[in-house]
Amino acid sequence: MFNPFRRPADPIVVPERKAQTATARPLLQSHIHQGQFQNQAQSSGSKTYAALCRDGFAGNPIAHRCVRLIAESAASVPLQATDPNATRVLGRGLPGTSAIETFEAFYGYLQVGGNGFFETVLSGETPIALVAHRPDSMQMGRDQKGCALGWEQTVDERRRQFPRDTASGRCALYHMRLFNPADACHGLSPLSAAAQAVDLHNRSGVWAKALLENSARPSGALVHQPKSGERLTDTQFERLKAELESSFMGPHQAGRPLVLEGGLDWKPMSLSPADMDFTQLRREAARDIALAFGVPPMLLGLPGDNTYSNYREANQAFWRQTIIPLVAKTATGLQGWLAPFFEDGLRITPDLDRVPALAEERAILWKRLSDARFITTEEARQIAGLELAVEVAP
């Protein structure tokens, strides 16, 4: 299960026969101690990464479910490469973890922090596995002109650097970001965009909890009406206030009778129309959170969504508009990152035929292609995204 709070894993040390080109000492080292590194967490919005994790992912059920739904769905789509060695790298994580867990963490970090980082474990100069890193542990190094030089990871005051070899283009670290119009190097997460709706949803939950603890009804006013016109002394006022708090407030005191004497009268207060609409306001905040993540509210069980006629249509829209573009973008990025490590012409694509949610659409497409009489078999296979048949010479 995706956990944005987990510490970055320590790198695997693999015996090397020679120095690794992609992890040589970096050009940016001279700038490390001059304050040229910029923390990613500060550029993801008004809240830091730690605040987004605490108040958003861990503190809000709607945002939590959206992040998990996207991360788990995207991680379930397998990636295939033209090079079998690259396919093995994509299907292997650290010892004790699976590739699905690695990709789930990567997609989860993207949704929470707007940035995702992959590191490839190298044996010599050959990638053998992938590991995902927390975005708040990464800092970007810049030169005097503000141009990016590379990345540095800080974990428990230990620093690791990931420069790019200018000759081969190889780098042990891959950075993927979501679009951010205010920063060309750091991404903006959906959770940052939904921060105001998350705060509104969280605070309305606190309000509802406080109302429930007071017997699910608003408070009232204790009015003093003495016959002689004398006012309560400060001591009497504090004692009366303390008795009310200790004996008649809280969930365990709900419903207890209030005994009044000495000219005291209780005036209950009713909820205003705005207070009565508080539940609807919370639902609208939940819908705004789902909108920021690209998750149809129907998939989250939110009432009042009539956009889709049924759950199946909502699920297909979720896959077509949110999951498939995200996985395709990741596959293209990994292709460019891993290409210098493998043979020329490396291609990495998502295997959508193995996605159960798209099986019905795929069956409809095959039915149409099989009924079409105006195209050849090779053209039908190409439209379906299948490899062309290879003719075997007699």
C-alpha positions, -999 to 999 in steps of 0.1 A, spaced: 0 0 0 13 34 -9 28 53 20 41 89 13 57 91 47 81 61 43 118 68 43 137 66 10 152 32 7 190 29 9 207 21 -24 217 -15 -33 254 -19 -35 262 -42 -64 299 -53 -70 313 -34 -100 339 -44 -124 346 -8 -134 335 27 -126 299 36 -135 297 64 -160 263 76 -148 273 80 -111 307 97 -115 315 126 -94 293 155 -105 300 188 -120 276 204 -96 295 195 -65 312 229 -63 277 244 -58 264 221 -31 276 241 -1 267 275 -17 230 272 -11 222 265 -48 200 235 -41 162 241 -41 140 219 -21 112 204 -43 86 204 -15 86 242 -13 75 246 -49 45 223 -50 21 250 -38 14 270 -7 18 239 15 49 218 20 51 181 11 48 172 48 17 193 52 1 177 21 8 142 34 -5 150 69 -36 171 60 -44 157 26 -34 121 22 -35 110 59 -62 134 71 -88 134 44 -106 103 33 -116 116 -2 -80 127 -11 -67 94 4 -90 73 -17 -82 94 -49 -44 90 -45 -47 53 -38 -72 47 -66 -49 64 -92 -17 49 -79 -30 13 -77 -48 15 -110 -18 30 -129 6 5 -113 -16 -24 -124 -9 -16 -161 22 -35 -172 49 -19 -193 65 -38 -222 98 -29 -240 113 -40 -273 144 -50 -254 139 -81 -231 165 -68 -207 146 -35 -203 114 -54 -198 131 -73 -169 142 -40 -154 107 -26 -155 94 -58 -138 118 -58 -109 120 -38 -77 142 -38 -46 146 -71 -28 115 -77 -7 93 -55 -29 76 -60 -62 76 -39 -93 39 -31 -87 47 -16 -53 76 4 -68 53 19 -95 25 24 -70 49 45 -49 60 65 -80 25 73 -91 15 81 -55 43 106 -51 32 123 -83 -3 128 -69 8 140 -35 39 160 -44 37 166 -82 71 150 -87 82 114 -91 117 100 -90 130 66 -102 165 54 -96 179 25 -115 202 1 -96 233 -5 -117 255 -36 -120 285 -21 -137 268 0 -163 237 -22 -167 204 -14 -150 190 -43 -131 161 -29 -110 141 3 -102 134 21 -69 111 51 -63 122 79 -40 102 105 -20 102 139 -37 109 158 -5 143 141 -3 154 155 -36 170 189 -43 179 204 -76 213 220 -82 215 251 -103 244 270 -117 249 308 -115 224 313 -144 197 292 -128 201 263 -151 196 228 -137 228 208 -131 215 176 -114 199 162 -83 210 155 -48 192 133 -23 195 140 14 185 113 39 195 115 76 222 140 67 236 116 41 239 130 6 239 112 -27 243 130 -61 229 120 -95 246 139 -123 240 132 -160 269 120 -181 271 146 -209 289 121 -233 264 92 -231 233 109 -217 231 84 -189 218 92 -155 209 69 -126 179 91 -117 148 98 -136 125 128 -127 90 131 -139 68 161 -130 32 171 -135 26 204 -154 33 235 -134 29 269 -151 48 287 -124 79 264 -123 98 248 -152 116 222 -130 91 212 -104 56 198 -108 23 209 -92 3 181 -76 -35 176 -78 -35 176 -40 -20 211 -40 -47 223 -64 -74 208 -41 -58 221 -9 -86 246 -2 -113 220 -8 -94 196 15 -92 222 43 -129 229 39 -138 192 40 -116 186 70 -128 216 90 -165 208 83 -158 173 96 -144 188 128 -175 210 131 -198 180 126 -179 160 152 -182 189 177 -219 192 171 -223 154 176 -205 156 209 -230 181 221 -260 157 216 -262 166 179 -278 200 186 -265 235 189 -258 252 222 -279 278 240 -277 307 263 -280 307 301 -297 339 310 -296 354 345 -328 373 355 -325 382 392 -355 399 408 -334 424 427 -314 435 396 -281 423 410 -256 408 387 -235 376 392 -202 382 408 -170 370 390 -167 341 414 -203 330 408 -199 333 370 -168 312 369 -183 285 392 -215 284 370 -194 281 338 -173 253 353 -204 234 364 -218 236 329 -186 224 312 -181 195 336 -217 183 340 -236 191 308 -211 193 279 -195 165 259 -208 132 245 -211 115 278 -233 143 293 -257 146 264 -294 145 274 -288 153 311 -315 175 327 -304 210 336 -315 222 371 -318 260 373 -323 283 403 -318 318 413 -333 336 383 -315 315 357 -333 306 324 -321 285 295 -326 298 259 -318 272 232 -304 284 199 -316 269 166 -295 263 135 -295 289 108 -303 280 72 -266 283 64 -258 258 92 -284 234 79 -267 235 45 -233 226 60 -236 190 49 -242 199 13 -212 223 15 -190 194 26 -203 172 -3 -194 199 -28 -159 201 -13 -155 164 -17 -166 167 -54 -140 195 -59 -113 171 -45 -123 144 -69 -124 168 -98 -88 179 -91 -76 143 -92 -97 134 -123 -117 108 -104 -154 106 -112 -173 112 -80 -195 82 -87 -165 59 -81 -161 74 -46 -197 69 -37 -205 106 -36 -242 114 -40 -257 137 -66 -235 128 -96 -256 124 -127 -229 129 -152 -227 92 -160 -256 68 -165 -240 40 -146 -209 29 -127 -193 12 -157 -193 44 -178 -177 63 -150 -150 37 -146 -142 37 -183 -140 75 -183 -116 73 -153 -93 49 -172 -95 68 -205 -91 103 -191 -69 98 -161 -50 65 -159 -41 58 -196 -26 93 -202 -6 91 -170 7 56 -178 15 66 -214 34 97 -202 54 75 -178 62 50 -205 75 77 -228 96 92 -201 111 59 -191 118 52 -227 139 83 -231 157 77 -198 166 41 -203 174 43 -240 211 52 -235 215 21 -214 202 -3 -240 201 -8 -277 191 19 -302 155 22 -310 142 11 -275 104 15 -272 84 12 -240 46 10 -242 18 1 -218 2 -33 -224 -35 -22 -224 -46 -56 -235 -40 -69 -200 -62 -42 -183 -95 -58 -172 -113 -25 -171 -108 -21 -209 -117 -56 -219 -152 -47 -230 -139 -19 -252 -113 -42 -267 -139 -69 -274 -161 -43 -293 -131 -32 -313 -122 -68 -323 -158 -74 -333 -158 -44 -356 -125 -54 -371 -136 -89 -377 -168 -77 -394 -150 -52 -416 -146 -66 -452 -128 -36 -467 -95 -40 -447 -68 -67 -448 -57 -88 -419 -25 -69 -415 -44 -36 -414 -68 -50 -388 -39 -62 -366 -23 -28 -369 -55 -10 -358 -58 -33 -329 -22 -26 -318 -10 -61 -325 23 -71 -341 21 -79 -378 21 -115 -387 55 -128 -399 53 -150 -430 74 -181 -428 91 -190 -461 84 -226 -473 
